Amino acid sequence: MKTYVKPMLQSETFVANEYIAACWRINCNVPTGYGFIDKNGNDKYDKGDEKLTNNGVYGCGVWHNGVQGVPGDGPKANAMWQPQRLGWFGYEDNGKAYDVYYWSDGDGQTHRHFSKVSDAQWETNPNAS
């Protein structure tokens, strides 16, 4: 004996979840200075903080496509940048340190990049996945 089943149309809705990661396009846009992790939260580099670069480096000015490791809701300040200028005896701090988004695309200081939070130059890159 066969039972009649009324045809029904079913559809499923796609809902993004925490496992879907967006790729980001981010500009490395900091001026001459150095990057650091402000471990004591006083907005300046001092004892106990982690220095991420040497003095006198600057952003490469390149838009990096497909930056990995960005939080799901976008880049957030995770380091600080101390601007510098070249003085008589080397590089000296020039103004206050400010928040930056920091990422690495390899090993060593030459693979560390920084983007200003106050002048955010980042966007999702849907074509990178």
URKALIN-V20701 format. One line per field, one symbol per residue. phi: phi as a letter, one per 30 degrees, with the letter a starting at -180 (. if undefined). psi: psi as a letter, one per 40 degrees, with the letter a starting at -180 (. if undefined). burial: b if it has 9 or more other C-alpha atoms within 8 Angstrom, else e. A space follows every 10 residues. Layout:
phi=???
psi=???
burial=???
//
This chain:
phi=.ccdcddbcc bccdbdbddd cddbcbcdbc delacacddc iciadaejdc dcbddicbdd icdccidcid eecjdbebab bcdbbdcdcj dbdbjddbdb ccbbblcidd ccbbbdddbe bbadbdddd
psi=hihhhhhihi iihhhiaeeh hiiihhhgfi ahaiiihgde fefihaheih hdiiifiiie eihhifhieh ideiiiheai hhiiihadfa hiigaiiiii hhiifaiide ehihhhddfh giiigdee.
burial=eeeeeeeeee eeeeeeeeee ebbbbbbbbb ebbbbbbbee eeebbeeebe bbbeebbbbe eeebbbbeeb eeeeeebbbb bbbbbbeeee bebeeebbbb bbeeeeeeee bbbbbbbeee beeebeeee
//
